[in-house]
Amino acid sequence: MSRLLGPVRQNGYVVRDIEKAMKYWSETMGVGPWFYIEKPPIEAFEYKGQPSQPDISIALANSGPLQIELIQQRNDAPSMYRDFLQAGHEGLQHVAYWTTDFDGTLAKCLAAGWRIGHRGQIGARGRFLYFESTGHPGTVIELSEISGNKGKFFEKIAREAESWDGSNAIRRL
C-alpha cells in the first residue's frame, strides 16, 4: 500500500487489440464480466498541458478487489498510451489510485514533485490524470476521482464480478 495514496485499486493494460485481450482475460484468466465502452465520453483531455483527442476504447472488470482496465488507442493523437505503444510496449502501463478528495490528493502529489503527463474527465466528479514516469514500463501512476457516477459504476463492476458465472463475458455499453 502506498503511504501517500493508499491501496492500488486498478491495473491498467494498454493493448493493441482490446477484443483479443478481453477474450484472453475472460477465457484463460477467468476474469469478468467485461464492461466494454468503445468510445468513452472523455472531456477536456490534455497531454503535457496541450489539448489532444485520443480515440480510445476501454474495458473494465474486477479480479477480487482489483479492477483490471484494458485500453486500446485507435488513433495517433498524443497521449501516454500512444507513447507506451510507440516505445514498443504492450501490457501493464499504469496502476491507479482512487480518491474522493481529488484536489487534496493531487496537491500532495504535486508537492512531492510529481508532474502530470495527461489528464481528462469522464462526467461530473470523474477527473483522472496520469503522472509522468521516469521509471520502468508499467509504473505510471493514475489518480482517479470516484466521487460521482464513475465511482458508482466501478462499484457495479465489482458486484457483477463477485457473482459472475462465466456467461455473457463482454457487456458492450
Secondary structure, DSSP 8 states (H G I E B T S, - for coil): -BTTTBS--EEEEE-S-HHHHHHHHHHTS----EEEESS---EEEEETTEE----EEEEEEEETTEEEEEEEE-S--S-HHHHHHHTT--EEEEEEEEES-HHHHHHHHHHTT--EEEEEESSTT-EEEEE---SSTT-EEEEEE-SSHHHHHHHHHHHHHHT--SSS-EEE-
